[in-house]
Amino acid sequence: MLWWMSEAKGSTTPAAGGYSSRFLAWAYAVASPLYDLIVWWGFLPLGGERRCRRTFVRWLRPEPGMRIVSLCCGTGTMERAILSEVPRVTITGVDLGTGQLARARRMTSDPRLCYLQADATATGLESGAYDRVLISLALHEMTRPIRLAVLREAHRLCAADGRVVAIEHGRPATRRARLLRALWWFFWIPGNPEVATSRDLRARGLDREMAECGLEPRRHEATNPDWIEGIVAAPIAAV
């Protein structure tokens, strides 16, 4: 997600294809090619994007025959990584971004992978139909009410014996690591809207917010260095 447009994602009053204005819908379509470049840059200190995507797939633990839904899928890089590791799965990617989804569709026409333009807080997909629900590096861009709505939707979509996997900005153990990440991820830029929402998510705790939405954290993962964390949770009750 481009930081200067991030607050549009997950808007509760969508217009023009899910965005808060037609201008933002147009801006996303124009700027979507830059998204992958920004993501590539962000992963460099962690060993590169390909290495990180493979790590995230291991956290997800997909198995042949599983149905997977990826909320806020962006340009589909994570979904393609999953298919390259575990071919016999089916994946539905969900995003509001017309530009990002158009780019994702151009990157592959694999029949195992389909994309849906929809709000991640209310996808319209079948309840309890998915073995894995993935939310990768999107929640930190959202205000708390929208984050919780997305997590509740993830709970609704997840099968009773399935898992919800949220991958997010972690809480580095050292001050040096926190400073380096802030500089590398452009958190020093005035007006960056991700700063406030990311800080709020870290302060409240991703694990606690997942539990608040009826998801029981079962496993915690982290990259090396510990800039990104993954929490694997199971649905425990209707919310």
Secondary structure as UniProt FT lines:
FT   HELIX           3..8
FT   TURN            9..10
FT   TURN            16..18
FT   HELIX           22..43
FT   HELIX           44..46
FT   HELIX           49..60
FT   TURN            64..65
FT   STRAND          67..71
FT   TURN            74..75
FT   HELIX           77..85
FT   STRAND          90..95
FT   HELIX           98..107
FT   TURN            111..112
FT   STRAND          113..117
FT   TURN            120..121
FT   TURN            127..128
FT   STRAND          130..136
FT   HELIX           139..141
FT   HELIX           144..157
FT   STRAND          158..169
FT   HELIX           175..184
FT   TURN            185..188
FT   TURN            190..191
FT   HELIX           194..204
FT   HELIX           206..212
FT   TURN            213..214
FT   STRAND          215..222
FT   TURN            226..227
FT   STRAND          228..235
//
